[in-house]
Amino acid sequence: MAHMRPNLNEARSKIVATVGPACDSVETLAELVNHGVDVFRINAAHGKIADFEALLSKICEVRQVTGFPVAVLLDLSGPKIRLGQLAEDPLEVEVGDELTLVRGETANEARELVCNYPRLIDEVKTNDQIMLADGTITLVVSETRKDACVCRVQNSGTIRSRQGINLPGVTLSVSAMRPEDVENAMWAARNDVDFISLSFVRTPQDVTTLKDLVSSLESAALVIAKIEKREALACLEDIVAAADGIMVARGDLGVEIDVAETPVAQKRIIQVCCEQLKPVIVATQMLESMHHNRRPTRAEASDVANAILDGADACMLSGETAIGDYPVEAVDTMDRIMVRTEQMLKGQTSAGGVKVFDRVHPITSAVAHSAASIAQSIGAKLVVIASRTGGTAWVKSKQRDFIPTLGVSNNPATLRRMCLFWGIMPHFIQDIDNQQHVYERVCHWGREHDMLDLGDRMVFVTGTGIVDNTHNLVVVHEVRGQEASEASV
């Protein structure tokens, strides 16, 4: 298979695709990468560690086949509360029907409900809402007893075993990480998984708990906090500060808060992430109709486009790639929408001066900012950042300038991390300390793939070694066949 990525015309915005039965062959996964996938999501809510290991093995093979360092995100299911086994499954309910929530894992009578969180009966109060199946059915608690609570159905529909339960406005004592979440996070940390996301985050401490676990296992995995609870919105700035990145999980968020509030909440979350220089993923139902159709609705295309215009670093496909009929078409469609939308961003740069970022030296931030300005003023074809940890590429991605940027490193984990950074194209070069070697390899790569021509200018961001762990050198380089002219700035 020809190595198709990275290339200068691909979307700057990143695509996260969920792996599932519809795409879990090496061939299909490789095709998804070549159509634009940057990160594969493994949903820990479906499967066990043995299943995750099998998928990770396939993804490692895909990296070899495609030559692209596609990243992996393990999505921990968190304290998702679900119904247990119904006595009558499915159960049809009408407005005004009375249902009783009792303790246990299996219901004994048709009008009984059970759930996987035994303290729920103790923590709900009269008039609290209990929402089932992503909010399609609403129950209101009419009476609480010692071992049961009576609920009245507000709208007719079908209830099935193990459907999700949401409790908007109800404060629960459930832990942010269940034992299986801890076990799955430990597996991810030990197996070089690049990103670990935590569901139903409510406080910054939830994020810190996972980060402490990951770092105790000497893993460099970045922790992504999923915003899908009203409590998280109440302390959003602190959660963003604690996390390495954020996911706007609109499915549960749209049930926990009024669905009419969700678009504004999404914009606010993205804005806070942009201010704090944290990558942000927008998720859930982005191209939902492509489960069974080759084309999305116009509203879905607009949804993806608006997420990009708001400042999202990535958009995520869930069932569209995991269980849909057209996983490759869904990725290709999202990529095309991103490329077209990004045309509106051309010529724009992020407002304000250099933003200080605690992951890199202040000099590095200033140099990365200056490199973009120089590249723009001389019409450079490419910016090249040589990096061991990816911190400089992280800063560059948040500047949101439109000049293609190649993030080069000899560290595979760093390259995979760059897969979530907007506008950064990861590329392996062995000796990144040898500036001449880096120039030659980039020129060779660009000429070989018809991306660079004679006379094209490139701006390199490197270090002199005088200041430790700092990028303090900008070099302008012009492609001149076998010879190269350069000027240090």
C-alpha atoms as one frame of an Amber mdcrd trajectory, in Angstrom:
protein
   0.000   0.000   0.000   1.385   3.405  -0.939   2.215   5.782   1.903  -0.369
   8.533   1.415   0.098  10.585   4.600   1.030  13.095   5.719   0.434  15.470
   2.821   0.184  19.236   2.606  -3.452  19.179   1.460  -4.938  17.112   4.271
  -7.272  18.631   6.840  -5.625  20.561   9.659  -8.429  19.440  11.972  -8.050
  15.909  13.303 -10.382  12.940  12.981 -10.973  10.493  15.827 -12.693   7.268
  14.707 -14.159   4.603  16.972 -13.085   1.027  16.222 -15.815  -1.607  16.136
 -17.088  -4.608  14.165 -17.637  -2.509  11.013 -13.964  -1.555  10.675 -11.830
  -3.836  12.822  -9.873  -5.561  10.042  -6.326  -4.355   9.354  -7.327  -3.589
   5.748 -10.265  -1.365   6.704  -8.355   0.361   9.505  -5.523   1.133   7.072
  -8.046   2.503   4.580  -9.494   4.746   7.291  -6.014   6.123   8.057  -5.389
   6.847   4.389  -8.724   8.706   4.238  -7.857  10.923   7.194  -8.126   9.194
  10.589  -5.535  10.478  13.071  -6.658   8.751  16.276  -8.455   5.432  16.810
 -10.797   5.303  19.806 -11.273   2.056  21.690 -14.505   2.240  23.686 -13.922
   0.436  26.994 -17.687   0.234  27.563 -17.744  -2.542  24.969 -15.339  -5.387
  25.583 -12.638  -6.593  27.953  -8.874  -6.170  28.072  -8.350  -9.185  25.783
 -10.488  -7.416  23.154  -8.524  -4.181  23.570  -5.242  -6.060  23.162  -6.444
  -7.612  19.906  -7.451  -4.186  18.542  -4.191  -2.571  19.633  -2.237  -5.316
  17.886  -4.123  -4.603  14.649  -3.538  -0.856  14.970   0.208  -1.465  15.426
   0.102  -3.449  12.190  -1.756  -0.571  10.498   1.087   1.775  11.467   3.488
  -0.500   9.631   1.240  -0.847   6.577   0.475   2.862   6.185   3.705   4.365
   7.496   1.544   6.753   9.548   1.856   6.921  13.379  -1.894   6.797  14.068
  -2.629   7.314  17.778  -4.881   5.352  20.152  -7.395   6.696  22.678  -8.877
   4.371  25.302 -12.237   5.762  26.404 -12.989   4.633  29.973 -16.697   4.124
  30.531 -16.680   5.719  34.002 -19.630   5.497  36.402 -22.287   5.059  33.747
 -25.492   4.032  35.486 -27.538   1.477  33.569 -30.713  -0.521  33.991 -30.325
  -4.163  34.865 -32.268  -7.072  33.361 -35.987  -6.403  32.880 -38.531  -9.104
  33.627 -40.373  -8.072  30.457 -37.869  -7.062  27.769 -38.622  -4.813  25.937
 -41.131  -3.029  28.157 -43.655  -0.727  26.462 -44.779   2.176  28.671 -47.420
   4.880  28.336 -47.800   8.338  29.891 -48.925   8.031  33.516 -47.751   4.420
  34.002 -46.260   3.646  37.406 -42.880   1.874  37.611 -40.999   0.835  40.742
 -37.211   0.967  40.999 -35.979  -1.749  43.379 -32.587  -3.023  44.498 -31.003
  -5.960  42.691 -29.669  -6.939  39.275 -32.740  -8.679  37.842 -36.352  -7.498
  37.949 -38.918 -10.048  39.104 -42.063  -8.288  37.905 -43.001  -6.523  34.651
 -43.321  -3.053  36.189 -40.087  -3.259  38.179 -36.765  -1.624  37.247 -33.327
  -2.431  38.644 -29.961  -0.752  38.049 -26.217  -1.278  38.510 -25.927   1.478
  41.155 -27.553   0.210  44.357 -27.360   3.570  46.212 -29.521   5.277  43.585
 -32.669   4.534  45.613 -31.123   6.276  48.641 -29.955   9.357  46.724 -32.998
  10.356  44.643 -35.768  12.506  46.100 -39.411  13.116  45.271 -39.853  15.060
  41.986 -36.344  14.171  40.736 -36.191  13.210  37.071 -34.809   9.849  35.912
 -34.110   9.786  32.181 -33.643   6.574  30.192 -32.216   5.775  26.760 -30.444
   9.087  26.073 -33.398  11.053  27.363 -36.070   9.513  25.159 -38.078   8.414
  28.220 -38.496  10.544  31.342 -39.634   9.266  34.738 -40.449  11.471  37.746
 -39.994  10.114  41.279 -43.377  10.276  43.003 -42.553   8.356  46.204 -39.393
   7.115  47.970 -39.258   4.119  50.303 -36.442   2.333  52.139 -35.785  -0.215
  49.378 -37.656   1.213  46.408 -38.824   4.368  44.729 -41.997   4.783  42.724
 -41.800   6.659  39.407 -44.394   7.973  36.990 -43.810   7.839  33.221 -43.891
  11.241  31.485 -43.782  10.074  27.851 -44.549   6.811  26.106 -41.886   4.598
  24.574 -39.861   1.402  24.858 -37.568   0.502  27.765 -34.899  -2.182  27.255
 -32.498  -3.952  29.583 -29.168  -2.195  30.246 -30.233   1.147  28.810 -28.365
   4.146  30.209 -29.779   6.187  33.091 -29.252   9.942  33.456 -30.194  11.915
  36.548 -30.061  15.622  35.675 -29.624  17.778  38.763 -29.164  14.807  41.130
 -25.902  14.755  43.109 -24.591  11.199  43.387 -21.819   9.797  45.561 -20.704
   7.307  42.913 -16.929   7.204  42.407 -15.493   8.711  39.185 -13.579   5.514
  38.482 -14.953   2.055  39.044 -12.595  -0.911  39.640 -12.817  -1.915  35.966
 -11.924   1.656  34.926  -8.791   1.493  37.089  -7.893  -1.887  35.598  -8.428
  -0.635  32.029  -6.442   2.565  32.675  -3.541   0.524  34.053  -3.587  -1.671
  30.959  -3.547   1.418  28.739  -0.659   2.990  30.676   1.401  -0.194  30.395
   0.729  -0.672  26.684   1.754   2.721  25.272  -1.799   3.939  24.670  -1.497
   7.639  23.809  -4.677   9.133  25.277  -6.976   7.956  28.089 -10.351   9.669
  28.429 -12.468   9.668  31.576 -16.260   9.736  31.347 -18.647  11.681  33.581
 -15.991  13.942  35.088 -17.505  16.149  37.800 -14.501  17.779  39.504 -10.814
  18.518  38.799 -10.002  15.864  41.419 -11.547  13.195  39.168  -8.978  14.128
  36.507  -6.102  14.314  38.980  -6.910  10.821  40.275  -6.517   9.337  36.794
  -3.402  11.412  36.045  -1.775  10.226  39.270  -2.545   6.611  38.388  -1.114
   7.012  34.881   2.058   8.772  36.051   2.622   6.199  38.814   3.004   3.629
  36.031   5.548   5.905  34.280   3.220   6.420  31.321   3.236   9.586  29.219
  -0.394   9.089  28.157  -2.409  12.320  28.035  -5.607  12.382  30.104  -8.732
  13.663  28.321 -11.650  14.800  30.497 -15.103  14.233  29.025 -17.548  17.038
  29.748 -21.022  15.541  29.993 -22.302  16.519  33.460 -23.832  19.764  34.699
 -21.402  19.667  37.647 -18.490  19.737  35.175 -19.805  22.912  33.559 -19.938
  24.539  36.994 -16.150  24.147  37.438 -15.172  23.971  33.763 -12.090  26.220
  33.925 -10.567  24.144  36.728 -11.253  20.846  34.951  -9.671  22.144  31.723
  -6.645  23.306  33.741  -6.287  19.860  35.358  -6.702  17.848  32.141  -4.372
  17.431  29.159  -7.326  17.724  26.799 -11.126  17.818  26.719 -13.895  15.934
  24.938 -17.298  17.584  24.467 -19.435  14.461  24.939 -22.702  15.805  23.630
 -24.757  12.616  23.994 -25.023  12.529  27.774 -24.451  16.278  28.082 -27.587
  16.861  25.991 -29.563  14.802  28.516 -27.952  16.152  31.687 -28.715  19.730
  30.599 -31.537  21.047  28.425 -30.794  20.082  24.817 -31.379  23.736  23.905
 -28.373  24.678  26.049 -26.013  22.164  24.431 -24.780  24.255  21.444 -23.922
  27.199  23.699 -22.233  24.873  26.201 -20.163  23.402  23.352 -18.973  26.862
  22.280 -18.079  27.783  25.849 -16.083  24.569  26.401 -14.139  25.077  23.168
 -13.439  28.711  24.060 -12.032  27.790  27.491  -9.838  25.108  25.887  -8.513
  27.626  23.352  -7.721  30.086  26.148  -5.832  27.416  28.101  -4.135  25.934
  24.994  -5.699  22.504  25.527  -6.785  20.278  22.625 -10.547  19.732  22.425
 -12.518  16.983  20.675 -16.186  17.408  19.721 -18.047  14.085  19.839 -21.392
  12.334  19.387 -23.746  12.128  16.402 -21.619  14.306  14.123 -22.580  12.288
  11.037 -25.229  10.121  12.691 -27.292   9.485   9.544 -24.245   7.895   7.891
 -24.846   4.786   9.976 -27.050   3.699   7.076 -26.633   6.390   4.383 -23.733
   7.259   2.111 -24.385  10.982   2.536 -24.904  13.020   5.705 -27.723  15.481
   6.234 -26.989  19.137   5.575 -27.445  19.820   9.286 -24.732  17.259  10.118
 -22.313  18.800   7.615 -22.981  22.189   9.221 -22.434  20.688  12.670 -18.915
  19.498  11.747 -18.118  22.799  10.057 -19.267  24.879  13.031 -17.178  22.807
  15.446 -14.107  23.601  13.310 -14.980  27.303  13.064 -15.476  27.432  16.852
 -11.899  26.185  17.337 -12.187  22.431  17.896  -8.952  20.517  17.324 -10.736
  17.293  16.396 -14.123  15.766  15.651 -15.051  12.223  16.596 -16.986   9.506
  14.804 -18.638   6.911  17.053 -21.153   4.424  15.667 -20.567   5.802  12.163
 -17.259   3.890  11.976 -17.773   1.295  14.734 -21.018  -0.292  13.556 -22.149
   1.754  10.533 -22.579   0.526   6.990 -20.159   3.090   5.507 -17.172   3.652
   7.832 -14.739   4.714   5.077 -17.283   7.035   3.460 -17.996   8.632   6.861
 -14.295   9.417   7.406 -13.883  10.670   3.852 -16.968  12.887   4.212 -15.760
  14.373   7.499 -12.335  15.046   5.980 -13.863  16.832   2.973 -16.086  18.994
   5.196 -13.050  19.922   7.293 -10.902  20.835   4.274 -13.649  23.027   2.793
 -14.400  24.704   6.133 -10.751  25.428   6.803 -10.617  27.561   3.668 -12.472
  30.163   5.767  -9.592  30.157   8.262  -6.938  31.049   5.687  -5.211  34.295
   6.464  -6.452  34.259  10.043  -4.095  34.048  13.008  -4.897  33.753  16.658
  -5.486  37.086  18.325  -3.039  38.544  20.829   0.626  38.046  21.466   2.600
  35.057  22.665   0.683  32.921  25.164   2.761  31.404  27.965   2.349  27.633
  28.136   3.597  25.717  31.155   4.704  22.709  29.092   7.456  24.591  27.247
  10.077  27.256  27.932   8.838  30.838  27.339  11.585  31.274  24.736  10.176
  28.287  22.830   6.688  29.852  22.791   8.103  33.124  21.463  10.206  31.403
  18.799   7.276  29.256  17.584   5.134  32.397  17.359   7.847  34.245  15.422
   8.394  31.311  13.062   4.748  31.468  12.002   5.018  35.224  11.366   8.190
  34.801   9.306   6.682  31.910   7.336   3.634  34.013   6.510   5.633  37.069
   5.451   7.935  35.145   3.069   5.222  32.848   1.678   6.852  29.696   3.077
   5.436  26.386   1.868   6.118  24.580   5.142   7.060  25.056   8.802   9.152
  22.241  10.292   9.389  21.706  14.059  11.909  19.185  15.405  10.750  17.982
  18.819  11.458  15.238  21.353   8.334  15.679  23.482   5.925  17.469  21.133
   5.568  20.520  23.410   6.654  22.996  20.718   4.277  21.404  18.201   1.507
  21.715  20.827   2.142  25.475  21.112   2.316  25.867  17.338  -1.006  24.052
  16.862  -2.801  26.512  19.129  -1.611  29.489  17.055  -4.027  28.323  14.360
  -2.075  29.738  11.407  -2.717  28.049   8.088   0.839  27.241   6.959   1.314
  23.439   6.822   3.467  22.293   9.739   5.556  19.137   9.825   6.290  17.881
  13.334   9.429  15.752  13.099  10.707  13.505  15.871  12.628  10.290  16.433
  10.250   9.357  19.255   7.218   7.311  18.037   5.174   8.266  21.136   5.763
  11.969  20.418   4.641  11.531  16.809   1.465   9.766  17.925   0.737  12.534
  20.441   0.999  15.081  17.603  -1.902  13.286  15.897  -4.304  15.226  18.146
  -2.677  18.625  17.575  -4.462  20.811  15.025  -2.409  21.502  11.907   0.568
  19.342  12.916   1.585  16.549  10.521   3.768  13.921  12.269   6.841  12.652
  10.418   9.649  10.375  11.618  13.286  11.488  11.210  15.987   9.581  13.056
  18.634  12.227  13.833  16.751  15.403  14.778  19.858  16.943  16.402  21.626
  17.118  13.041  20.070  20.156  11.365  21.529  19.383   7.949  20.168  15.830
   8.140  16.685  17.152   9.025  16.776  19.618   6.081  17.836  16.900   3.672
  15.232  14.378   4.872  12.400  16.937   4.681  13.507  18.038   1.191  13.695
  14.418   0.073  10.242  13.665   1.509   8.725  16.773  -0.077  10.284  16.251
  -3.510   9.514  12.512  -3.523   5.817  13.142  -2.874   5.528  16.200  -5.177
   4.880  18.527  -2.247   7.979  20.711  -2.580   9.484  22.301  -5.698  12.732
  24.113  -6.405  12.636  27.579  -4.864  10.045  26.706  -2.195  10.848  28.170
   1.198  10.612  26.402   4.525  10.976  27.663   8.088  12.660  25.342  10.589
  12.278  25.683  14.366  15.192  24.025  16.181  17.565  24.596  19.084  21.211
  25.639  19.336  21.795  23.655  22.518  22.909  26.815  24.329  19.676  26.950
  26.343  18.647  23.506  27.625  15.324  22.031  26.447  14.593  25.111  24.371
  13.797  25.819  20.727  15.658  29.098  20.240  16.593  29.048  16.550  14.587
  29.845  13.420  16.178  28.895  10.085  14.772  29.844   6.681  15.634  27.253
   4.059  15.091  27.314   0.298  14.825  24.165  -1.812  17.653  24.247  -4.390
  18.078  20.747  -5.798  21.002  18.976  -4.141  22.307  22.201  -2.620  20.484
  24.310  -0.063  20.659  27.933   0.921  19.789  28.903   4.437  19.747  31.903
   6.697  19.580  31.840  10.476  17.248  34.370  11.986
